């Protein structure tokens, strides 16, 4: 293909490359980008601060947090839930008063209608009230009357009772302080079994290097971090914590949520999407 052939725009086929180029230039259509290694959180970083943890704790779902960050988040969420509950209680009291006022108004209307039907006497006040009642019956005739206005006030908005449970910012499941488990990473030293010297931590049982591509677990009684391979080969048979010498249950083994290695084979979603409306012709 010649140099001019690459820039040919007279082709009968709208190629994928041309479509992709036009989409990027126009701003329409969903944009996709593959995340690189620099965009991926390391396994020892807090899910809130995105910084390496100095005092790490882990949730039952395996999400790692800095103790100070998660406690501050939980306290802030409790305050927000208390504020929402106070607003809900005020809303309930307002609704009760409104219902009482409406019931009284209905009783008064019944009395007025009974008196009007008995006496057959009309007055200016009755005429004005009847005009409002007509407006209530036909909102299109007097849309400026506040009683028939379709504009909703804050008191008309229905509020649902807020939940009083603090939830995990990552999994969305209920979370309590007692559910947090201390995590003890073993610093890499001369006993490290790895060909690279860049590893920060190693398995507390086998001294294997731990990285984003290494599946790990936290033993709840001791808080020690070991690899899944060490768990299957050395601990599964007896299910005992070698540091605390206690019996392990399945709930005592917390699988640590790891980051990603930057490779598509790591099992982590590495593609980011930004939705944008597409330009269609009907």
N, C-alpha and C positions, 0 to 999 in steps of 0.2 A: 504493500500500500504506500502510495506517495505521501508527501508531506501535506499536500492540499486535500488528499482524500480523507485524512483524519478529521479535518474541520468541515467536512461536507455536511450541509444542512438541507440538501434537496432529496434526502432519502425518503422512501415511501413508508418506512417503518419507524415508529417512535420508540427508540431504543430505551433500555433500562437506564443507561448512563445519562441520556438526555432528560428522562423523567426525573431522576434523582437530582440532577443539576438544577432543573427548573423548580423543583419543590423547595430546595434550599434557598433559591433566590427569591421565591415568591412569599415564603413564610407560611404557606399552607401545608397541611399534612403532618402526620406524626413523625417526629425526628427520633432516631435511634443512634446510640453511641455506646461503644464497648468500653467498660471501665478498665483502666490500667492498674498496675500495682500500687501506684501512689494514691489512688482513690479508695483503697481498701483498708479497713481498720484491722490493726493487729489483734491477735487473740488475747493479749494481756492488757488491752486498753479498755477503759470504761465506756459503756454504751451511751453515757450522757455527756461526759466531758471530752471523750475521744482521746484522752491522754493516758499514758501508762499508769496503772494503778499502784499506789503506794500502800494502801490498806484495802485489799480487794475482798469483796464478798460476792457470793453467787446466789441466784434465785433457784427455786426447784426446777425451773425450765432451762437452767444452764446459762443465763445471761449474767455477765460479769459487770460489776459496778464498783466505783469508789465508794467507800462507806459514807464519807461526808456528803457526797453528791446525792446518793440515793436517799439518805435520811432527810436531807434538805428538800428533796423532791416530794417525799411522802408527807412532810410537814406542810409544805405549800399546798399539796392536794387536799389535805385534811381541812385547811383553812378555807379553800375554795368550796369544798363540800358543805362546810358549816354555813358559808355565805349563801349557797344555793338552797340549803334547808331553811334558813331564815326567810329568804324570799318566798319559798313555797308556803311556809306557815302564814306569812302576811297575805299571800294570795288566797289561801283557804279562808282566812278570817274575812277578807274583803268579799269573797263569793257568798259567804253565809249572810253577811249584812245585806248584800245585793238581793239575795233570795228573799230575805225577810221583808225588804222594802217592796219587792215586786208582789209578794203575797198581800201586803197591806194595800198596795195600789189596786190590785184586782178586787179586793173587798170593797174599796171605795168606789170603784167603777160600777160594781154590782148595785151598790146602794144608790148611786147617782142615776143609773138606768132605771131602777125601780121607782125612784121618786119622780123622774121625768115621765115615765109611762103612766103614773098615777095622776099626776097633777096636770099634764099636758101644757105646762107653762114653760116657755122658752125665755131665756134672758141673754144678755150680752155675754155674761160669763159662760153660760152654757153653750152659746154660739161659738165662742172662742175655743172651748174645750172640744166641741164637736168638730171644728176645723182641724184641730190637731189629731183627733181620732180618725178623720177622713184621710189625713196625710199618712197616718200609720197604716191605714188600709190600702192606700195607693201611694207607695213611695215615689213613684215617678212624677207625681204632681207637685210635690213640695220637697225636693231633694235637699234643700238648704236647712230644713228643720233638723236640729241635732238628734231628735229621737229616731229619725229615719235615715240618718247619714250612714253610709256604708263604710266609712273610715273606722278602722279598729283602733281603740285606745289600748294602752298597755294593760289595763285591767281586763280587757276582753280576750287577751291572748291566754290560751290554756297552758298551764304549766304542769309538767309531770313530776311526780315525786322523785327527787334525785337519789341515786344510790349512795349509801354511806360507806361503801367499801373502796379502799385505796387500791388502785390497779397498777400493775407493772407497766412502765412506759414502752416496753418492747413487745411483750406477749399479750397485754391487755387483760390478764387474769388477775383475780384478787391477790393482794400481796400484804403480808404483815411483817413486822420487824423480826418476829421469832422465826420466820421462814428463811431469813438470810443466813448463809453459812460462810464462816471464815475460810479463806483460801490461802494456802501456803505454797507458793512456788519455790522450787529448789533451784538456787542459782547455779549456773554452769561453772564447773571448775576443771581441774586437770583430769578428773575421772570421766569427763564427757566422752561418750562414744559417738563421735561424728567427725566427718572429714573436713567440715567447715568450722571456723572459730568464731563465727558471727552469732551463734545461738546464745540467747540470754538465759534460757532456762532448760532444765533437763528433767527427765522422769525421775521421781524420787525413789523408784524401785529398781529400774534397770539402767539408769544414767544415760538413756537415749536422749538425743536432742529433741526439743519441742519447738515446733514452728506452726505457722498458719495451716500447713498441709497435714499436720499430725492430729488425728482424733484423740482427744484426751477426756478423762473423767476426773471428778473430784469425789473423794471418799468423805462422806458427811461427818463421821465421828472424829476424824483427825484433820480433815481439811487438806490433805496431801493431794497433789496433782500427779497422776500417772497416765500413761498411754493406754489406749484401749487394748492394744496387743498384750501389754503386761497384765491387764485385768483378765483377759481371756485365758492366758497361759498360766498365770501364777496365783490368781485369787479366786477365780470362778469355781474351782474344785472344792474349796473349803468355805468360801464366802466369809472370811474373817479379815478385819482390819489389822495389818501387821504392826501398826504403830500403837493402837489402843487395845489390841487383842480382844476385840468384841465382835460379836456376830453381826454380819452385814445383811440388810434386807435390800430388795431391789430399789426401794425408795431412797436408800442411803448412797446409791451410786448415781451421781449427777453428771450427765454428759455435757461437757463444756461446749458452748456455742463458739465455734472458731470463726476466724475471718475468712480469708481466701488467699490463694497463692498467686492469683493473676492468670492462672491457666484454666481453660474451659473445663478440663477434666477434674477439677477439684470439687465439683458438685455444688457450687455456689453460683447464683445468678449474677452474671457479670455484664449484663446489658441494661443500660438505662434508657427509658423511653419518656418522651415529652409529648403529650397529646396536643394536637392542634386541629381545628376544623379543616376538612378537606373542601376544595373548591369543585363543586359539581355543577353540571349543566343539565337541566331537565327540559 
